[in-house]
């Protein structure tokens, strides 16, 4: 053990993380105070315990060297996959998902640690194949590595956590040098799947049937004919590309396949997703279409954030949270409490701290001589940025509600521990950035 490593860490990254974690504890305490000023939960105590464990974990990982994860990457991955599968059948039911393994008053959410395990095994695979010219094969196998945990988590079902694996995959593949057209294809595909998934409810609730032609996308026969036609055209275009090597044939297949797959996936999504989950994806466009149902959370959150003004109402002086207007206020909507009590200035500080963390992670990616380490930091950065953008956007009403917590601030031991583990691994990479 080389304890000297602890003095060589990136202190700006470390202390930004600690400050955000402290903010989280303070806000979780505030969320537990009711309108009479009485503390009604002990969530903040649990968060303190997990924070202390997580900070100790950072020190352990920095001292013991992240490269030891390389040899055991597949074992960590398989172990947490099995734990997630266990929760599907025997896990504790919380908010409609069997995602927890309970231990008395404490519990763990294996899917949070599966994120880190997936990042490590994905980084190992991409590092092992970095000299390969078969970009499509690399991209496809990397996709399978990420798709398996996504499917397991969707069985719980936990859509929000499953979505986090997408930016992990895309950012890591981008840093690993995968051909950009495959990455762009995936982004477009995800966007089209989302569009076709919410289209029926958008037509019913927002457009109020104003555009009748959109109903064709709800007609199975018409969509089937469209699918078969596009498949036929794609087959002909692919034959033309193989025979004549003309680029325009390739791009016909490229774009038609996007529509074919996204339509099929949207039909599958309607079979898998519950109506309330799809409504969450649409109410961010207009929360007042269901103000007492799916739109309630967004309306109350926007109210809380707006009422904070420039300097906020002051710590423990928030009304939306203390009068219990905000649902899941210690987890999904912790930013709403923070903004109400700390105001725009406090929110600006929060944004700055997250930005500093991301910039320091980018610096580690650029300076490390070890591709394995760079890919790990890339995956963790993608995870962190996605959590931040979706959670904060959700509370502001500009992103759909997906149940994604705000890393470091939201209540949840598993989320906090996995995030601090990711910071610890990043710091371990930093202190060994010139070693390879």
C-alpha positions, 0 to 999 in steps of 0.5 A, a space after each residue: 500500500 502506498 499511502 503517499 498516493 493520497 497526497 497526489 490526488 486531484 484535490 479540486 475534483 475531490 473537494 467538489 465532490 465532498 461539497 456536493 455530498 454535504 449539500 445533499 445531506 443538508 437538503 435531505 435533512 431539510 426534506 425531512 422537516 414538516 410544516 411544524 418544524 418537526 423532523 419526521 425522518 432519519 434519512 439524513 443519518 443514513 446518508 451521512 453513514 453512506 457518505 463516510 463509507 464512500 469517502 473511505 472507499 475513495 481512499 482505498 481505491 486510490 491506494 490500491 490501484 484501479 488497474 487491479 479491476 482489469 483482471 476481475 472486470 468480467 467477474 464484477 460484471 457477472 456478479 452484479 448481473 446475477 444480483 440484479 436478476 435476483 432482485 427481479 424475482 425476490 427484491 424488495 418492491 419500492 415505487 413499483 420496481 423490484 430493484 432492492 435487496 433489503 437488510 433491515 433498515 438498510 438496503 442496496 440497489 445492485 443496478 447502481 453498482 452494475 453501472 460501474 461494473 459495466 463501465 469497467 468491462 466495457 473499457 476493458 473490451 474496447 482497450 483490448 480491441 483498440 487496434 482493430 479496424 472492424 469498427 462495426 464489430 467493436 460497436 456491436 459487441 460493446 452494444 451487447 455488453 451494455 444491452 444485457 444489463 439494460 434488459 435485466 434492469 427493465 425487467 424490474 422494471 426501472 426505466 430511468 436506471 436502464 436509460 443511464 447505460 445509453 450515454 455510458 455506451 455512446 461516450 465510451 465508444 466515442 472516446 474509443 474511436 468508434 466510427 462516428 456514423 454508428 454513434 450518430 445512428 444510435 442517437 437518431 434511433 433512440 430519438 425516433 423510438 421516443 418520438 414514435 412511442 409518445 406519438 399516440 398520447 401526444 396526438 390524443 392529449 396535446 393535439 386533441 386529434 388536430 392532425 388526423 393523418 397521424 392516426 396512421 401510426 396507430 393502425 397496425 395494418 398500415 404500419 405493417 405495409 409501410 414496414 414491409 415496403 421499406 424493408 423491400 426498398 432497403 433490400 434492393 438498395 443494399 444489393 445496389 450498394 454491394 454490386 455498384 458501391 455507390 454511397 447513395 445506396 448505403 445512405 438509403 439503407 442507413 436512414 430507412 433502417 432507422 425508421 423500420 427499427 424505431 417503428 418496431 421498437 415503439 410498438 414493443 415499448 407500448 407492450 412493455 411500458 405502463 401507461 403512466 410511464 409513457 405519460 411521464 415522457 409526454 407531460 413535460 411538454 405540457 404538465 397541465 394536461 394531467 395536473 393532478 396526475 402525471 403533471 403534478 410533480 413537474 408543476 410543484 417542482 417548477 413552483 418550488 424553483 421559481 419561488 426561490 428567487 435570486 437568493 432563496 428563502 433560506 435554509 429550512 425555510 422552504 414551503 413546498 417541501 415542508 408542506 409536502 407538496 413535492 413528492 419524492 422530495 429527498 430523491 428525484 426532486 432534491 434540486 427543487 428543495 435546493 433551489 427554493 432554499 438557496 435560490 438562483 445563486 445557490 443553483 449557479 454554485 451547484 452547476 459550477 461544482 458539477 461543471 468543475 467535476 466534469 472538466 477535471 474528469 475530461 482532464 484525466 481522460 486527456 492526460 492519462 497514458 492508459 486507454 483502459 483508464 481513459 475509457 473508464 473515466 469516459 463512461 463515468 463522465 457520461 453517466 454523471 452528465 446524463 444524471 445531472 442533465 436529466 434530473 435537473 431538466 426534469 425538475 425544471 420541466 424541460 425533461 421527462 420524469 424518469 426517476 433518475 436521482 441527482 448524483 451526490 445530492 439525492 437520498 440513496 446509499 447505493 447511488 451515492 456509494 457507486 458515484 463515490 466509487 466512480 470518483 475514487 477510480 477516477 482519482 486512482 487513474 489521475 495519480 497514475 496517469 503517466 504510468 502504463 
